[in-house]
Amino acid sequence: MMFHYDKSKLSDILQQKQKEKGTYDSPCMSVCNYDQASSICQTCFLMKDEKKSWKVGDIQIKTKISIKVDFRKKNNGKTE
């Protein structure tokens, strides 16, 4: 399974940095705006620990994170 998130609005430099860090295939847009109460980025809906896990995660971990992110996007950042 391949993960695809639209990175076309990122500069070439940010795209390259994400490729080097291992977050290019993640929802991360390199414009972090974390909600202090929930630790959820309001730009990509990743939690800080999920962003770290994505870098080293296997397909199962990335799939679980993607499902959570999709839920948050549809529900304005709510976790449940």
C-alpha positions, -999 to +999 in steps of 0.1 A: +000+000+000+013+034-009+003+065+010-002+097-010-008+131+004-007+161-019+026+179-015+023+201-045+020+233-024+053+226-006+084+242-020+110+220-036+132+225-006+105+214+019+097+184-003+134+174-003+137+178+035+106+156+040+121+130+018+154+131+038+135+129+071+111+101+060+079+121+063+073+127+025+046+100+023+029+112+055+001+138+060+027+163+074+029+195+055+059+210+074+037+238+087+031+227+123+003+243+142-002+222+173-032+225+195-018+228+230-045+208+247-046+178+223-011+179+207-028+176+173-014+196+144-042+217+130-026+216+095-022+179+090-040+164+120-010+143+131-001+141+168+035+147+177+041+111+186+025+099+154+048+120+133+078+104+150+063+069+146+057+075+109+094+080+102+102+045+115+069+027+112+060-002+090+029-004+068+006-014+096+016+015+118+013+040+089-022+026+080-034+030+116-021+065+117-037+074+084-071+061+096-068+083+127-058+113+106-086+108+082-111+106+111-097+139+126-099+157+093-136+148+089-143+156+126-125+189+130-096+175+150-116+154+174-100+121+184-132+102+191 
